[in-house]
């Protein structure tokens, strides 16, 4: 690694000058050294691959990473960030209400559509080790099972051909291929492609963690769903879709069970000539960290919490100024995407994600968000959709809600039980004892009936029997060293339970 010559102070100490032009020169020199060193390290990584075809693909991937890295260094040197005073709430014409979408649609337009699920997550926060989309979420069916059912039903009833595309990561690719084998004899066309694999960077040295291309998985990372556009191009999937006559792509996360094809949104996209549409929904207290659309100097942009200066984080979380958040349900015009990628390219805001690896190393990951692409497209805007189009499963609390009698399934789509008297779903907060899937499954002999539940909080060592019914507001607290067992057939309505209760005491 090259050594940077640091000017000496009058006292003889080596110290950088920190004012005016000298400070900028110092930053530029530092950036130049880091850039050159990274380029050499990446070349060395590429040369660890022997197979020519694999080497070429890996080289392309490392070039994309290098471009992202040099942008990160440049922005860091310039202290580049959004001017908070120029950020405004979106204008009325930048967010279209869902009830203004066309009621009359042309089913044949669906032949121009493809559906893509971002399928690179592992679900590690829920204690999973494989692809999150393989988790059973309802009636013994996985996320992938439900998606396949939805699209098969759409194709059959509308007599169209909407293919399903899965963007996997190096963490989930093999799992996904194994899972979709069972759909091989069905009519639905399923295409998979792998998103990029980038090297994690040591926080102190800004050097890549891996020393060869085949090294331990923990030294690499998938660079967020913003990598979608590069990966579509490099995999050949974008050109394949265009050659098949597909013009629109509906993108969503595989764990969002509310993200089903909406013909009204597709028709609106066609009618208005919008090249990009982001589904947003009203923010609640649970969504304060979600990315939001903003007006910045008259153009619409996505603002993520990672981009917000620390002194403005509370402003960002405020429902008063930022009333909506990004569901990551995105609609993209494929011809427009091809034009952008062939000409200007996709320059998305960099999200710096600090991590500590299993090996104990402090690293950073440079990531991007797919929704940030909105600024590159013509006539791009948001649509404020109902909450039922955003039903992600990020925790076991979410999973309890989805598995419960609040929802039933119709052709793979979640539908709220008609016996639910309220328009909203219950608030469920399960404590750390329920954090992992294995713990969750062990503590519920059977999912309780919660059709009349408003709020549930469970903390501590608590177990639920079979056929338990919860109504109103139920709070169960087992303090440290205590255990509470809810017996089979028990009905809890507007109850606060605490202490050390056995099944016979309730």
N, C-alpha and C positions, 0 to 999 in steps of 0.2 A: 504494500500500500504506500502511495506517495505521501510524503510529509509536507504539511503546509508551513511555510516560513512566517512566523508571527513576529511583528515588529516589537522592539524592546522599548520600555519606558525609560525615563531619565534615571530611575533608580536601578536600571539594569534588569528589572523583571520583565519576563515575556508576557505581554498583555495586548490584546487587540484594541485598536482605537475604536471608540464607540460613538463618535459624533460625526454628523454630516456625511460628506462624500467618502471619507475613510472607512466609516462603518459599512457603507454599501459595497466598497471595494473588498472589504474583509469578507462580507457575506457572499459576494460573487466568487471570490477565490475559493472559499469553503465549498460552495455549491459546485464549482468546477472540479475540484478534487473528488468530491463524492460521486459526481456524474461519471468521471473517468474510471474510478474504482469499480463502480457498479457495472459499467459496461464490460470491463475486463472479467469480473466475476461471472457475469451472465454468459459471456463467450466461453468461459471455462466450463460452466454447467452444460452448455449445448454440446461441447466437445466430449462430454462423458457418454453421449448417446452414439451407438455404433450403426444401428440400422438407418439407412439413408432417408427413407420415407418418414420414419418416426422423428428423425433429427430435424428434417425440414419443418414439420408441423410444430415441434417443440421450439425451434428457432423463431417461428412466427409468433408463438405465444409469448416468448421472452421479449420480443421486440415490442409487443403491446404493453407488457409490464414495464419495460424500460421507458416508454413514452409516458406512462402514468407516473412513474417515479420522478422523471425530470420535471414534470408539471408540479408535482408535490414539492420538490426542492425550490423551484422558482417561486411558487406561491408562499412558501415558508420564508424565503429570503425577502420577499416584498411585503410580508405581513398582510397578505391580501385577504380581505374579508368584506362581507356585505356592509354597506353603510345603513345602520339601523333606521336612521331618520328618513331614508328613501323607501322603506318597506311599507306597503299599504295593504289593506284587505283587498281581495279581488273585486273588480268592478262587476256590476250586475250582469253584463253580457259575457263575462268570463266564467260564470257558473250558471248552468242551465238547470232549473228545477225539474225533477223527474216527471212531475205530472204534466209537463209541457211537451213530452215526447210524443211522436206520432202514434195514434191508436191503430191506424191501418198500416199493415206491413205486408211485404211481398215475400212469402216463404222461399221463393226461388233465390232470393238474395243470399240465403244461407249457403248456397253452393260456392259463393265467393269467400267463405269464412273458414278459417282454421282456428283451433283452440290450443293454446299452449299453457302448460302447467309448469311453474318453477318448482322443480322437484329435487333440489340439492341439499335440503336440510336433514339433519340427523335426529333432531329432537333430544339433544343431550340434556337440556334443562329439565326434561321429564324423565331422565334416566334411561333413555333409549340408546342403543348402540348401532342400529341399522337405519335404513331409510325411514323417515318419519311417516311417509305416505303409506307404509305397510302396517301402521297401527290400526287395530280394529276399533272403530268409533261408534258404529250403530248396527244392531242386528247381525253381529258377526262379520260385518263388511268393513273393509279398509277405506281410507281416503281414495285410493286408486279405483277400488271396486265401485264406489259411488259415482266417481267421475265417468267411468266407462258406461255405467248404466244410464246416466243422464244423456250422454252424447248418442248412445245407441238408440235411445227412445226418440231423441230429436231427429235423427236420420231416418228412422222407421216411419214416424208419424208425418214428417214433412217431405218424405221421399227425396232426401238430399244426401250429399256426401261431405260431411264435416269431419276432417281428420283430427286426431288427437296427437299432440306433440309434447314430449316430456323433456325438459332441459334438466339433466342430472348434473351432479358434481362428481369428482373422483371418489368422494365418500359414499355416494349412493348409486353409482352407475351399475355395478354388478348386481346389487340387490334388486334394482328396478328391472333389469333384463330378466332376472329369475322370476320376478312376480308376474311380468306381462306375458310370459310363456303360456299361461293358462287361457289367454285371450286369442291365441294364434288361430283358432278355427272360427272365430267370430267375424262378422262383417266389418267391424270398425278397424280402420287403418291407424296403427300406432307407430309413430316415429320417435326415436330417442336420439339425442345428441348430448355431448358432454360440454359443459362450460369450461372456461379456462382454469388452469391450475397455476397460481402465482406463488413465488417464494415469500415466506414471512421474512421480516427484516429485523435484525437486532436493533433495539431502541438506541443503544449507546453508539454503536459504530456505524449504523446504517448499512451494514453488510448483510447479504442474504444468509438465512439460516442453513439451507441445505448445501452440501458440498458436491453432490452428484444428483442426476436426474431421478434416480430410483430410490432416493433416501426416504427414511421414515415419514409417513404421512403427516405427522404433527408439525413438520417443518414447512408445510405447504398450506395453502388455503384457497377456497373458491372466492373470487373477489366481488361477492354481492350480486344481486339480480340486475344491476346496471350493466354487467358483462353480457347480458342477453344479446345485444345488438351485434357486438363483435363475434360472439359465438355463432349466431345465426349465419353470418357471412362466412366465417372460416370453415364451418361444418358443411357448407353447401346447401343447407336447409332453406335459406332465403330464396336462392335461385330455383330450387326444386319446387317450392310453393308457387312462385310466380309462373313457372313453366306449366303448372297444373291449372292455371287460371284463378288462383287464390289472390284476393286483393286486400283482405282484412284479417287481422290477427287479434284474437281476444286472449290476453295474458292475465293470469292470476296465480296466486300462491296455492300449492297443492293442499295446504291445510285450511284454506278458507272454504268452508262448506256452503257458503251463501253465493259463491261466485259461479252462477250458472249462466248459460247463454241467454241474453235478453234481446229479443228481436226488435224491440222498440229503440234500444240504443243503437243497434246496427243500422236500422232504417234512418235514424236521426243523423248518423255519421254519413250515410250515403246522400241524404237530402241536402245537408249543409256543406258537404265537401270538406269536412274536418279531417285533417290528416292524423290527429292524435286526440284521444279523449281519455281523461282520467276520472274514474268514479270516486267521488268524495262522499262523506256522510257527516252528519252533525256530530260534533265533538261532545263527549261526556267526560266526567272526572277520570274514567278509566283510560281515556285516549289522549291525555294531555301531552304525551311524548311523541305522538304520531306526527309525521311530516304533514305540512299544510301547503296549500297554494297561496302565493302572494302576487301582488302587483309590484313590480320593481321597474321604475322608470317607464311605465306604460306597457311592459311585457309581462306575460304570465310565467312564473317560475315555481319550482318546488323548493320549499325550505325545510330542511331536516334539523332536528334538535342539535346534532353534532356540529352544525355550521353556526350555531347561535353563540355569540359572545357570552361569557358566564354572567355578566351583569344584566343580561336581557333574557335569561332562561325563564324567569317567572313571567315576564311579559309574553313569551312564546307560549307558555302553558295556559295563559288566560283565554277563557272562552269568549271574552268580550271582543277582543280584536281578531282572534283567529277562531272562527266558529265551526270550521270544517277540518277534516283530516283525510289523508290519502288512504284508500282501502287497498291500493296496489292492484286493483282491477283496471287494466289498461287496454285500450282499443287502438290499434296501430294500422295505418294505411301502408301496405307492403311496398307499393310502387314508390311512395314518398320515402320510405326507409331506404330503399335501394338507391334512390337519388342522393340522399344525404350521405350515405356511407361511401358512395362512389366519388363524391365531390368534397364537401367540407369535412366529413367525418363527424363522429359523435364525441363531443367534449363535455363530459359530465362532471359536476362538482365532486371533489374528492372527499371522502369520509375517512378520517384516520381512526382506526379501531385498535386501541391498545389491548394486548392480551398477555397472560402469563401462561407459558406452555406447560405441558405435563412434566417437562424436564426442568421447570423452574426458571426458564429464561424470559426476560421482559422483551416482548416483540411488538411490532406494529403491523397492521394489515391495512393496505390502501384499497378502499372499496368504493363502489358507486351505486347509486339507486336508479332503477329503471325509470321511475317517474320523472327524474330530472331531465329526461329527453324532451319533455313537453316544449321547452324553449326553442328546439330546432325545427319544429313542424309548423306548417301554415294553418291558420284558423283553429289552432289547438285550444281546448277549453276543458273545464270540468263539468260533470253532471252530478248534482246532489241527489244521491240514491237513498232509498229506505235502508234502515239499519239491517234488515234481513238479508241484504247482499254482502254483509260483512260478518261472518260467523267463523272466525279463526279458532283453532284449538292450540293455544300456546301454553296451557297449564292443565293440571288435573281438575282444577275448578271448572274450566271450560269444558273438559271432557265429561264431567258429571252432568252438566246442563244438557249437552248433546245426547248423551246416553239415556236421559230421563224421559218420562212420559210427556214432557213439555213439547217434544217433537215426535212426529211420525215421518215415515218415508213414502214418497210417491215417485216412482221411477228414478230412484237415486237422489231425489231432491228433498231437503228437510222442509217440513211444513209444520207450523205451530198447531198444536192440538186445539180443535174447535171448542173444547170444553174449558180452555183457559179464559178466564173472565177479564183479564187485563191485557192491554196492548203490548206491555213490556214483559221481558223475561225476568226471572228472579236474579237477585245479586247473590253470588255464591263465593265465599272466601274460605278455602280450606288451608289449614296451617302446614307447617313444614313436615309434619308426620305423613302428609298425603302428597308430598311433592313429586315423588318418583312413581312411575307406573306400577311397579311391583308392590309398593306400599299401598297405593290406591286400591289395587285389586284385592289385596289381603284384608283391607279394612272395611270393604263393602261386600257382604255376602251376596247382596243383590242391591241394585240401584233403588233408592227410596222413591216413593211416589211424591212428586212435588208440584202437581198441577195447581195447587192453591198456595204455594209458597211465595213470599215476598222477598225474604232475606234469610240467608243461612251463613253463620260463621262457626267454624269448628277449629279449636286449638287444642293441641296436646294429643295424648294417647287415647284415641277414641275409636271404637269399633261399632259398625252398624249390622244388625241382624237382617233377616229376610222380611219383606213386606212391611217395611217401616213407612209411615206417612208423615210428611212434614208440611205444616200449614202456617201462614202468617210469618212472623219473625221468630226464628229459632237460633239461639246462641248456646253453644256447648263448649265449655272450657274445662279441660283436665289439666290441673297444675302439675309442675314437675314432680315426678315420682308417683303420680296418681293415674288411674285408668278409669274410663267410663265405657260401659257396654250398653248399647241401645238394643233391647230385646226384640225378637221376632214379633211382628204384628203390632209394634208400638206406634201410637199416634201422638205426635208432639205438635201442639198448636200454641203459638205465642209463649214459648217457654225459654227460660234461662236455666241451664243446668251447669253446675260446677261442683268440684269436689272429687270424691272417689266413690263412684256409684257402680254397684253390681247390677246384673240383669233383673234380679228380683226386687230391687228397691224402687224401680220406676213405676 
